[in-house]
Amino acid sequence: DQLGPSRAAAHQAVLERAKAALLARIPSLPPAALLALLESSFPFVGIADLRAVPLAVLARLTPVPASYLKQLATDGELFGELPRVVQRQVWELDRKLLQSHALSSVAAYTGETATVLRALDMDECMPPHIAALAAAGGRRGQAG
């Protein structure tokens, strides 16, 4: 502590360098090494500073073992941070989770459908000169 940076800052710097080095190596690891790294790093997925490593491994590992998918399905916050390809695997395993995620989008869409249909009823928002043209049959300049 007397030499400059605090102990916490030094530990944080070491952590960031080690994490960056590990993340750089993940794309080149074979599947067996990815699985071993997932087994080692997954217990730390709840720690925000360490979460990037297991998430990067999950993104590269196909398929993700079901035991990990089951654990990921139980944590809503973590599920939101998962790569979409991993979320799809979780949804394949847990249909109720898929339904709960899809339900909010579907409910929002049904409300939007009514708005769109209302907007398509052009009489409400059409400028008067266009409304008059539409009422005349839209045949401006045509002989009748």
Secondary structure, 3 states (H helix, E strand, C coil): CCCCCCHHHHHHHHHHHHHHHHHHHHHHCCHHHHHHHHHHHHHHCCCCCCCHHHHHHHHHCCCCCHHHHHHHHCCHHHHHHCCHHHHHHHHHHCHHHHHHHHHHHHHHHHHHHHHHHHHHCCCCCCCHHHHHHHHCCCCCCCCC
